[in-house]
Amino acid sequence: MVNASLKTLAVFDRKRLLAVAENAARFTPRNRKDGCHEVLQTARFSVAGCHADIITTTLDNSAFQVCPLCANDTEPATFCLHVAALVSALKGSKSETIAVASNGGGIVGPLLIVDDICSIPLPGPHDPAEFPTFTHAGNFGGVRIQSSELIDAIRSTAFACDPSPNRYAMEGVQLEVADGMLHFVATDGHRLPVYSHKLADPGSGPDKVSTLVPGAALEKMASNLASLPDEPVWIQFGEHDASFVAGTCEYRIRTLEGRFPRWRDAMPSITQFTRIDALALRDALKRLLPLWREDSPGIDLEFWDGHVTVRSGAEPDSTINVPITTDASAFGTIIFDARFVLDALAVVRDKRPRNDHGNCPLIEFAWKNADCAALFSYGNVRHVLMPLARHR
């Protein structure tokens, strides 16, 4: 397949390499800006034995992946490939296998993707020595969580991070291990979702640790994990980073500095809950949302025996009744930003099981009065939400 004048560095299954390259693209800067070195737009390949280690990084976030080789007799080599060009070349080829070859100058010379039909030159070259160092953490130690649960935890919390530059600590999701539980917590000062996961083997990791991980990086990692098989993920906490090891992939994210709010102090001490038809409440809010105005973002929840009346703050005559299955924990009216309530209800996803009676899933809601924080609970998620002032 490869021209005799070329030096073959590695031979891959095209589809396997494409999947790895597309994941790598999410951890690669798209453009050179803010002084970003061009080498960061590449992936560093280290070929040894029967596989290649592939690393991409933005310096703050890194992805380490392993891709098997089709040819086991390849000599050890290290080289860098431009990720966007690699993805484009692999998508354009129809061959089952792809070779990476050098056209002179060794591993830092002009590199090509070679298939059954043609040779495609790649941008570069880039000296692998310029690429940032990366040490694979390995699949051991730390705490363990299934990737599907990790994705759920990230999607249930990271949306509440505050990207404001003057609130640096709130850009992150607090990961905390304590009392055999792994907690994910985020807040922007108006809402505070908490996802709590019971560790199956708490003795294998640290007894107590907390670290602050950028929410945007976690969401990017969750997008990658969603395309992979559901398997255990080991989370390891370093001094300045957190590593997430899933099979042949490792994601390393630089942690944030700063003091995260004392989130336990914000949890309302309420023991009596009202159970609300979650999907009916979500549908009611979506129907009233077109009436939303910037100067009147509130939605009234008025609790009665047997139902809660949902009323638009912008159009008070527009109301929808939603059934509740237990007595209200408190009677009266509380006002929320409709968008924040919809975010709290987003944890009720279609894939979640219905309740024992085959009805729609129920979300638990508790509040003391219209001026205190309220609590939405569903499954592993508790969501604290501050009400709006009565005058809107």
C-alpha beads as a LAMMPS data file, in Angstrom:
LAMMPS data file: protein, C-alpha beads

392 atoms
391 bonds

1 atom types
1 bond types

-500.0 500.0 xlo xhi
-500.0 500.0 ylo yhi
-500.0 500.0 zlo zhi

Masses

1 110.0

Atoms # bond

1 1 1 0.000 0.000 0.000
2 1 1 2.837 2.417 0.796
3 1 1 5.285 3.627 -1.852
4 1 1 8.756 2.121 -1.370
5 1 1 10.342 5.591 -1.236
6 1 1 8.288 6.467 1.867
7 1 1 9.067 5.476 5.424
8 1 1 6.010 3.946 7.112
9 1 1 5.585 5.135 10.686
10 1 1 2.293 3.420 11.578
11 1 1 -0.674 1.616 10.027
12 1 1 -4.180 2.069 11.487
13 1 1 -7.711 0.878 10.938
14 1 1 -9.248 3.971 9.354
15 1 1 -12.541 3.934 11.268
16 1 1 -10.831 3.419 14.642
17 1 1 -8.372 6.221 13.955
18 1 1 -11.171 8.533 12.772
19 1 1 -13.097 8.007 16.028
20 1 1 -9.967 8.839 18.038
21 1 1 -9.193 11.870 15.847
22 1 1 -12.718 13.269 16.176
23 1 1 -12.506 12.972 19.963
24 1 1 -9.071 14.610 19.864
25 1 1 -10.472 17.514 17.848
26 1 1 -12.609 18.556 20.823
27 1 1 -9.437 19.074 22.869
28 1 1 -7.561 21.009 20.188
29 1 1 -7.630 24.808 19.686
30 1 1 -9.308 25.543 16.361
31 1 1 -7.289 28.675 15.584
32 1 1 -4.003 30.248 16.545
33 1 1 -4.986 33.081 18.829
34 1 1 -3.862 34.674 22.058
35 1 1 -0.316 33.478 21.375
36 1 1 -1.365 29.814 21.102
37 1 1 1.505 27.796 19.616
38 1 1 0.613 25.990 16.388
39 1 1 1.828 22.688 17.839
40 1 1 -1.278 22.698 20.085
41 1 1 -3.379 22.151 16.953
42 1 1 -1.667 18.799 16.530
43 1 1 -1.898 15.404 18.198
44 1 1 1.273 13.742 19.445
45 1 1 1.532 10.069 18.419
46 1 1 3.872 7.700 20.255
47 1 1 4.040 4.376 18.412
48 1 1 5.279 1.375 20.389
49 1 1 4.423 -2.308 20.426
50 1 1 0.943 -2.923 19.048
51 1 1 -0.603 0.470 19.753
52 1 1 -0.110 4.216 19.568
53 1 1 -0.600 6.666 22.439
54 1 1 -2.277 9.833 21.167
55 1 1 -2.266 13.105 23.132
56 1 1 -3.999 16.421 22.469
57 1 1 -3.965 19.411 24.765
58 1 1 -5.001 23.021 25.208
59 1 1 -2.541 23.148 28.142
60 1 1 -5.476 23.616 30.540
61 1 1 -7.187 20.417 29.318
62 1 1 -5.669 17.306 27.797
63 1 1 -6.911 14.066 26.263
64 1 1 -4.872 10.846 26.194
65 1 1 -6.131 8.022 23.951
66 1 1 -4.834 4.648 22.790
67 1 1 -5.390 3.386 19.246
68 1 1 -4.336 -0.140 18.132
69 1 1 -2.016 -0.605 15.189
70 1 1 -2.702 -2.895 12.240
71 1 1 1.021 -3.619 11.740
72 1 1 2.874 -4.890 14.807
73 1 1 6.328 -4.782 13.205
74 1 1 6.400 -0.961 13.028
75 1 1 9.493 0.574 14.585
76 1 1 8.942 2.826 17.638
77 1 1 8.311 6.408 16.537
78 1 1 6.965 9.705 17.801
79 1 1 5.371 12.283 15.511
80 1 1 2.764 15.070 15.472
81 1 1 -0.224 15.268 13.098
82 1 1 -2.443 18.299 12.493
83 1 1 -5.782 17.168 13.974
84 1 1 -8.215 19.034 11.693
85 1 1 -6.301 17.933 8.581
86 1 1 -6.158 14.367 9.870
87 1 1 -9.935 14.233 10.397
88 1 1 -10.519 15.673 6.918
89 1 1 -8.170 13.171 5.273
90 1 1 -9.710 10.190 7.079
91 1 1 -13.249 11.243 6.173
92 1 1 -12.212 11.627 2.535
93 1 1 -10.726 8.143 2.308
94 1 1 -12.683 4.932 1.722
95 1 1 -9.827 2.532 2.512
96 1 1 -10.067 0.128 5.453
97 1 1 -6.502 0.868 6.583
98 1 1 -4.463 4.054 6.629
99 1 1 -0.702 4.493 6.866
100 1 1 1.154 7.461 8.282
101 1 1 4.381 7.856 6.324
102 1 1 7.332 10.224 6.140
103 1 1 8.587 11.585 2.846
104 1 1 12.106 12.333 4.021
105 1 1 13.485 14.259 6.960
106 1 1 12.523 11.575 9.494
107 1 1 9.622 11.983 11.890
108 1 1 9.776 15.775 11.699
109 1 1 9.839 15.760 7.920
110 1 1 6.788 16.068 5.648
111 1 1 4.143 13.574 6.831
112 1 1 1.457 11.998 4.672
113 1 1 -1.698 9.948 5.057
114 1 1 -1.446 7.077 2.547
115 1 1 -4.338 4.844 1.467
116 1 1 -4.985 2.491 -1.445
117 1 1 -5.417 5.345 -3.921
118 1 1 -3.320 8.363 -3.029
119 1 1 -1.009 10.122 -0.596
120 1 1 -2.332 13.204 1.237
121 1 1 0.227 15.655 2.650
122 1 1 -0.469 17.077 6.111
123 1 1 0.417 20.559 7.413
124 1 1 3.633 20.834 9.338
125 1 1 6.048 19.466 10.122
126 1 1 6.110 19.798 13.915
127 1 1 8.858 18.557 16.170
128 1 1 7.347 16.211 18.818
129 1 1 9.840 17.654 21.306
130 1 1 7.872 20.924 21.197
131 1 1 4.725 19.178 22.407
132 1 1 3.919 19.569 26.142
133 1 1 4.831 16.594 28.316
134 1 1 2.053 14.302 29.526
135 1 1 2.306 11.394 31.958
136 1 1 -0.438 8.782 31.743
137 1 1 -2.065 8.393 35.169
138 1 1 -3.041 4.769 34.537
139 1 1 -6.231 2.905 35.408
140 1 1 -5.786 2.615 39.165
141 1 1 -6.600 4.398 42.405
142 1 1 -8.997 7.274 42.839
143 1 1 -12.783 6.884 42.934
144 1 1 -14.924 5.026 40.429
145 1 1 -18.164 5.958 38.663
146 1 1 -19.823 4.615 35.508
147 1 1 -19.365 6.921 32.512
148 1 1 -23.162 7.159 32.037
149 1 1 -23.521 8.393 35.616
150 1 1 -20.608 10.792 35.207
151 1 1 -22.236 12.270 32.098
152 1 1 -25.508 12.578 34.021
153 1 1 -23.728 14.283 36.928
154 1 1 -22.037 16.822 34.645
155 1 1 -25.188 17.595 32.665
156 1 1 -27.154 17.989 35.905
157 1 1 -24.774 20.588 37.378
158 1 1 -22.361 22.285 34.955
159 1 1 -25.072 24.460 33.363
160 1 1 -25.295 26.417 36.639
161 1 1 -21.649 27.586 36.549
162 1 1 -21.123 31.347 36.412
163 1 1 -18.688 32.365 33.615
164 1 1 -18.264 35.916 34.964
165 1 1 -14.525 36.718 35.166
166 1 1 -14.928 38.419 38.549
167 1 1 -16.442 35.240 40.060
168 1 1 -13.608 32.893 39.166
169 1 1 -14.439 30.075 41.588
170 1 1 -17.996 29.851 40.276
171 1 1 -16.741 28.908 36.794
172 1 1 -16.198 25.421 38.141
173 1 1 -18.009 22.357 39.396
174 1 1 -16.964 21.333 42.891
175 1 1 -16.086 17.617 43.020
176 1 1 -16.110 16.432 46.605
177 1 1 -15.534 13.022 48.182
178 1 1 -16.863 12.655 51.729
179 1 1 -18.538 9.913 53.787
180 1 1 -18.545 7.405 50.949
181 1 1 -20.232 9.823 48.531
182 1 1 -19.041 11.704 45.449
183 1 1 -20.762 15.081 45.064
184 1 1 -20.874 17.379 42.017
185 1 1 -21.913 20.959 42.911
186 1 1 -22.230 24.172 40.883
187 1 1 -23.758 27.572 41.534
188 1 1 -24.153 31.033 40.042
189 1 1 -25.560 32.537 43.227
190 1 1 -29.195 32.088 42.158
191 1 1 -29.343 28.290 41.973
192 1 1 -27.304 25.402 43.265
193 1 1 -27.685 21.891 41.824
194 1 1 -26.039 18.976 43.658
195 1 1 -25.578 15.507 42.152
196 1 1 -24.677 12.865 44.778
197 1 1 -23.297 9.446 43.835
198 1 1 -22.807 6.645 46.375
199 1 1 -19.378 5.088 45.863
200 1 1 -19.431 1.306 45.427
201 1 1 -15.910 0.868 46.820
202 1 1 -15.093 4.015 48.855
203 1 1 -12.063 2.352 50.462
204 1 1 -10.159 2.344 47.153
205 1 1 -9.862 6.142 47.004
206 1 1 -9.363 9.131 49.275
207 1 1 -11.640 9.438 52.329
208 1 1 -12.132 13.165 51.866
209 1 1 -11.075 15.477 49.063
210 1 1 -12.520 18.383 47.108
211 1 1 -11.406 20.104 43.947
212 1 1 -12.825 22.701 41.570
213 1 1 -12.976 21.666 37.901
214 1 1 -13.927 24.104 35.067
215 1 1 -17.508 23.428 34.020
216 1 1 -16.848 24.056 30.314
217 1 1 -14.061 21.444 30.266
218 1 1 -16.296 18.895 31.995
219 1 1 -19.053 19.467 29.437
220 1 1 -16.536 18.928 26.621
221 1 1 -15.375 15.693 28.250
222 1 1 -18.977 14.527 28.745
223 1 1 -19.572 15.041 25.021
224 1 1 -16.595 12.786 24.296
225 1 1 -17.642 10.115 26.798
226 1 1 -21.137 9.997 25.315
227 1 1 -19.665 8.620 22.079
228 1 1 -17.837 5.791 23.906
229 1 1 -19.132 2.562 25.516
230 1 1 -20.528 2.836 29.053
231 1 1 -17.665 1.717 31.295
232 1 1 -16.125 2.580 34.672
233 1 1 -14.316 5.910 34.954
234 1 1 -11.601 6.369 37.558
235 1 1 -11.311 9.921 38.877
236 1 1 -7.919 10.815 40.319
237 1 1 -7.231 14.071 42.123
238 1 1 -3.841 15.725 41.623
239 1 1 -2.404 18.846 43.182
240 1 1 -3.256 21.011 40.170
241 1 1 -5.414 18.768 37.990
242 1 1 -8.030 16.030 37.939
243 1 1 -7.748 12.926 35.737
244 1 1 -10.665 10.919 34.371
245 1 1 -9.582 7.485 33.083
246 1 1 -12.083 5.514 30.985
247 1 1 -10.684 2.392 29.337
248 1 1 -8.107 3.498 26.765
249 1 1 -8.926 7.196 27.229
250 1 1 -7.757 9.643 29.860
251 1 1 -8.895 13.244 30.227
252 1 1 -6.818 15.542 32.383
253 1 1 -8.253 18.912 33.378
254 1 1 -6.394 21.680 35.180
255 1 1 -8.303 22.627 38.315
256 1 1 -9.310 26.126 39.420
257 1 1 -8.075 27.982 42.441
258 1 1 -10.376 29.913 44.730
259 1 1 -12.874 29.325 47.498
260 1 1 -16.123 27.639 46.486
261 1 1 -19.206 28.627 48.537
262 1 1 -20.085 26.452 51.551
263 1 1 -22.804 24.664 49.631
264 1 1 -24.120 22.579 52.530
265 1 1 -25.056 25.767 54.357
266 1 1 -27.313 26.685 51.427
267 1 1 -29.344 23.450 51.569
268 1 1 -32.780 24.159 53.058
269 1 1 -33.598 22.134 56.182
270 1 1 -36.985 20.909 54.945
271 1 1 -38.295 17.396 55.495
272 1 1 -41.814 17.611 54.029
273 1 1 -42.054 17.471 50.235
274 1 1 -44.809 18.002 47.693
275 1 1 -44.680 15.577 44.759
276 1 1 -45.452 17.221 41.428
277 1 1 -46.016 15.657 38.009
278 1 1 -42.659 16.712 36.557
279 1 1 -43.526 16.426 32.876
280 1 1 -46.836 18.269 33.311
281 1 1 -45.053 21.094 35.142
282 1 1 -42.385 21.251 32.441
283 1 1 -45.035 21.355 29.692
284 1 1 -46.912 24.125 31.518
285 1 1 -43.764 26.244 31.799
286 1 1 -42.928 25.751 28.120
287 1 1 -46.443 26.798 27.128
288 1 1 -46.175 29.973 29.222
289 1 1 -42.571 30.746 28.277
290 1 1 -43.503 32.683 25.081
291 1 1 -45.136 35.238 27.408
292 1 1 -41.830 35.765 29.209
293 1 1 -40.435 39.304 29.253
294 1 1 -37.064 40.605 30.426
295 1 1 -38.774 43.068 32.759
296 1 1 -41.086 40.366 34.140
297 1 1 -39.293 36.998 34.125
298 1 1 -41.239 35.529 37.038
299 1 1 -43.533 32.530 37.044
300 1 1 -45.928 32.071 39.972
301 1 1 -46.389 28.655 41.573
302 1 1 -49.537 28.842 43.693
303 1 1 -50.124 25.742 45.830
304 1 1 -53.610 24.386 46.594
305 1 1 -55.008 21.053 47.723
306 1 1 -54.463 18.606 44.876
307 1 1 -52.805 20.949 42.375
308 1 1 -50.418 23.835 41.813
309 1 1 -51.466 26.748 39.622
310 1 1 -48.731 27.968 37.279
311 1 1 -49.207 31.624 36.340
312 1 1 -47.224 33.870 34.006
313 1 1 -45.895 36.976 35.701
314 1 1 -46.148 38.910 32.453
315 1 1 -49.756 37.808 31.774
316 1 1 -51.433 37.037 35.156
317 1 1 -54.603 35.765 33.462
318 1 1 -52.629 32.965 31.767
319 1 1 -52.736 30.002 34.162
320 1 1 -52.296 26.215 33.966
321 1 1 -53.103 23.740 36.762
322 1 1 -50.658 20.889 37.413
323 1 1 -51.598 17.951 39.701
324 1 1 -49.745 17.134 42.892
325 1 1 -49.940 13.699 44.507
326 1 1 -49.419 14.678 48.161
327 1 1 -50.553 17.524 50.352
328 1 1 -48.648 20.723 49.726
329 1 1 -45.667 21.209 52.063
330 1 1 -46.796 24.841 52.286
331 1 1 -49.712 26.820 50.867
332 1 1 -49.414 30.130 49.059
333 1 1 -47.454 31.536 46.144
334 1 1 -43.745 31.536 45.364
335 1 1 -42.169 33.242 42.327
336 1 1 -39.251 31.881 40.275
337 1 1 -37.475 32.732 37.053
338 1 1 -39.187 30.346 34.624
339 1 1 -35.924 29.523 32.843
340 1 1 -34.294 28.405 36.086
341 1 1 -37.214 26.111 36.927
342 1 1 -36.945 24.525 33.469
343 1 1 -33.246 23.930 34.116
344 1 1 -34.119 22.235 37.406
345 1 1 -36.652 20.023 35.599
346 1 1 -34.147 19.083 32.886
347 1 1 -32.842 16.266 35.134
348 1 1 -36.094 14.406 34.334
349 1 1 -35.060 12.826 31.060
350 1 1 -37.072 10.477 28.870
351 1 1 -34.668 7.606 29.523
352 1 1 -35.438 7.666 33.270
353 1 1 -37.912 5.056 34.554
354 1 1 -41.494 5.914 35.378
355 1 1 -42.697 5.518 38.953
356 1 1 -44.164 2.291 40.363
357 1 1 -47.693 3.122 39.210
358 1 1 -46.655 3.643 35.582
359 1 1 -47.440 7.339 35.746
360 1 1 -45.226 10.279 34.864
361 1 1 -42.103 10.792 36.982
362 1 1 -42.607 12.880 40.106
363 1 1 -40.290 15.629 41.239
364 1 1 -40.240 16.528 44.937
365 1 1 -40.595 20.195 45.820
366 1 1 -40.263 21.806 49.257
367 1 1 -40.400 25.390 50.500
368 1 1 -41.059 27.278 53.717
369 1 1 -42.164 30.671 52.469
370 1 1 -41.899 32.938 49.441
371 1 1 -38.687 34.573 50.654
372 1 1 -36.573 31.492 51.371
373 1 1 -34.729 29.115 49.055
374 1 1 -36.782 26.186 47.737
375 1 1 -35.619 22.670 46.952
376 1 1 -36.332 20.487 43.911
377 1 1 -35.290 16.825 44.262
378 1 1 -35.252 14.009 41.728
379 1 1 -33.154 10.843 41.879
380 1 1 -29.546 11.749 42.689
381 1 1 -30.109 15.484 42.153
382 1 1 -31.075 18.167 44.651
383 1 1 -31.553 21.637 43.201
384 1 1 -31.689 24.715 45.424
385 1 1 -33.406 27.675 43.777
386 1 1 -33.781 31.199 45.098
387 1 1 -37.196 32.843 44.528
388 1 1 -37.688 36.218 42.914
389 1 1 -38.851 39.209 44.908
390 1 1 -42.603 39.630 45.084
391 1 1 -42.537 42.887 43.132
392 1 1 -40.693 41.084 40.273

Bonds

1 1 1 2
2 1 2 3
3 1 3 4
4 1 4 5
5 1 5 6
6 1 6 7
7 1 7 8
8 1 8 9
9 1 9 10
10 1 10 11
11 1 11 12
12 1 12 13
13 1 13 14
14 1 14 15
15 1 15 16
16 1 16 17
17 1 17 18
18 1 18 19
19 1 19 20
20 1 20 21
21 1 21 22
22 1 22 23
23 1 23 24
24 1 24 25
25 1 25 26
26 1 26 27
27 1 27 28
28 1 28 29
29 1 29 30
30 1 30 31
31 1 31 32
32 1 32 33
33 1 33 34
34 1 34 35
35 1 35 36
36 1 36 37
37 1 37 38
38 1 38 39
39 1 39 40
40 1 40 41
41 1 41 42
42 1 42 43
43 1 43 44
44 1 44 45
45 1 45 46
46 1 46 47
47 1 47 48
48 1 48 49
49 1 49 50
50 1 50 51
51 1 51 52
52 1 52 53
53 1 53 54
54 1 54 55
55 1 55 56
56 1 56 57
57 1 57 58
58 1 58 59
59 1 59 60
60 1 60 61
61 1 61 62
62 1 62 63
63 1 63 64
64 1 64 65
65 1 65 66
66 1 66 67
67 1 67 68
68 1 68 69
69 1 69 70
70 1 70 71
71 1 71 72
72 1 72 73
73 1 73 74
74 1 74 75
75 1 75 76
76 1 76 77
77 1 77 78
78 1 78 79
79 1 79 80
80 1 80 81
81 1 81 82
82 1 82 83
83 1 83 84
84 1 84 85
85 1 85 86
86 1 86 87
87 1 87 88
88 1 88 89
89 1 89 90
90 1 90 91
91 1 91 92
92 1 92 93
93 1 93 94
94 1 94 95
95 1 95 96
96 1 96 97
97 1 97 98
98 1 98 99
99 1 99 100
100 1 100 101
101 1 101 102
102 1 102 103
103 1 103 104
104 1 104 105
105 1 105 106
106 1 106 107
107 1 107 108
108 1 108 109
109 1 109 110
110 1 110 111
111 1 111 112
112 1 112 113
113 1 113 114
114 1 114 115
115 1 115 116
116 1 116 117
117 1 117 118
118 1 118 119
119 1 119 120
120 1 120 121
121 1 121 122
122 1 122 123
123 1 123 124
124 1 124 125
125 1 125 126
126 1 126 127
127 1 127 128
128 1 128 129
129 1 129 130
130 1 130 131
131 1 131 132
132 1 132 133
133 1 133 134
134 1 134 135
135 1 135 136
136 1 136 137
137 1 137 138
138 1 138 139
139 1 139 140
140 1 140 141
141 1 141 142
142 1 142 143
143 1 143 144
144 1 144 145
145 1 145 146
146 1 146 147
147 1 147 148
148 1 148 149
149 1 149 150
150 1 150 151
151 1 151 152
152 1 152 153
153 1 153 154
154 1 154 155
155 1 155 156
156 1 156 157
157 1 157 158
158 1 158 159
159 1 159 160
160 1 160 161
161 1 161 162
162 1 162 163
163 1 163 164
164 1 164 165
165 1 165 166
166 1 166 167
167 1 167 168
168 1 168 169
169 1 169 170
170 1 170 171
171 1 171 172
172 1 172 173
173 1 173 174
174 1 174 175
175 1 175 176
176 1 176 177
177 1 177 178
178 1 178 179
179 1 179 180
180 1 180 181
181 1 181 182
182 1 182 183
183 1 183 184
184 1 184 185
185 1 185 186
186 1 186 187
187 1 187 188
188 1 188 189
189 1 189 190
190 1 190 191
191 1 191 192
192 1 192 193
193 1 193 194
194 1 194 195
195 1 195 196
196 1 196 197
197 1 197 198
198 1 198 199
199 1 199 200
200 1 200 201
201 1 201 202
202 1 202 203
203 1 203 204
204 1 204 205
205 1 205 206
206 1 206 207
207 1 207 208
208 1 208 209
209 1 209 210
210 1 210 211
211 1 211 212
212 1 212 213
213 1 213 214
214 1 214 215
215 1 215 216
216 1 216 217
217 1 217 218
218 1 218 219
219 1 219 220
220 1 220 221
221 1 221 222
222 1 222 223
223 1 223 224
224 1 224 225
225 1 225 226
226 1 226 227
227 1 227 228
228 1 228 229
229 1 229 230
230 1 230 231
231 1 231 232
232 1 232 233
233 1 233 234
234 1 234 235
235 1 235 236
236 1 236 237
237 1 237 238
238 1 238 239
239 1 239 240
240 1 240 241
241 1 241 242
242 1 242 243
243 1 243 244
244 1 244 245
245 1 245 246
246 1 246 247
247 1 247 248
248 1 248 249
249 1 249 250
250 1 250 251
251 1 251 252
252 1 252 253
253 1 253 254
254 1 254 255
255 1 255 256
256 1 256 257
257 1 257 258
258 1 258 259
259 1 259 260
260 1 260 261
261 1 261 262
262 1 262 263
263 1 263 264
264 1 264 265
265 1 265 266
266 1 266 267
267 1 267 268
268 1 268 269
269 1 269 270
270 1 270 271
271 1 271 272
272 1 272 273
273 1 273 274
274 1 274 275
275 1 275 276
276 1 276 277
277 1 277 278
278 1 278 279
279 1 279 280
280 1 280 281
281 1 281 282
282 1 282 283
283 1 283 284
284 1 284 285
285 1 285 286
286 1 286 287
287 1 287 288
288 1 288 289
289 1 289 290
290 1 290 291
291 1 291 292
292 1 292 293
293 1 293 294
294 1 294 295
295 1 295 296
296 1 296 297
297 1 297 298
298 1 298 299
299 1 299 300
300 1 300 301
301 1 301 302
302 1 302 303
303 1 303 304
304 1 304 305
305 1 305 306
306 1 306 307
307 1 307 308
308 1 308 309
309 1 309 310
310 1 310 311
311 1 311 312
312 1 312 313
313 1 313 314
314 1 314 315
315 1 315 316
316 1 316 317
317 1 317 318
318 1 318 319
319 1 319 320
320 1 320 321
321 1 321 322
322 1 322 323
323 1 323 324
324 1 324 325
325 1 325 326
326 1 326 327
327 1 327 328
328 1 328 329
329 1 329 330
330 1 330 331
331 1 331 332
332 1 332 333
333 1 333 334
334 1 334 335
335 1 335 336
336 1 336 337
337 1 337 338
338 1 338 339
339 1 339 340
340 1 340 341
341 1 341 342
342 1 342 343
343 1 343 344
344 1 344 345
345 1 345 346
346 1 346 347
347 1 347 348
348 1 348 349
349 1 349 350
350 1 350 351
351 1 351 352
352 1 352 353
353 1 353 354
354 1 354 355
355 1 355 356
356 1 356 357
357 1 357 358
358 1 358 359
359 1 359 360
360 1 360 361
361 1 361 362
362 1 362 363
363 1 363 364
364 1 364 365
365 1 365 366
366 1 366 367
367 1 367 368
368 1 368 369
369 1 369 370
370 1 370 371
371 1 371 372
372 1 372 373
373 1 373 374
374 1 374 375
375 1 375 376
376 1 376 377
377 1 377 378
378 1 378 379
379 1 379 380
380 1 380 381
381 1 381 382
382 1 382 383
383 1 383 384
384 1 384 385
385 1 385 386
386 1 386 387
387 1 387 388
388 1 388 389
389 1 389 390
390 1 390 391
391 1 391 392
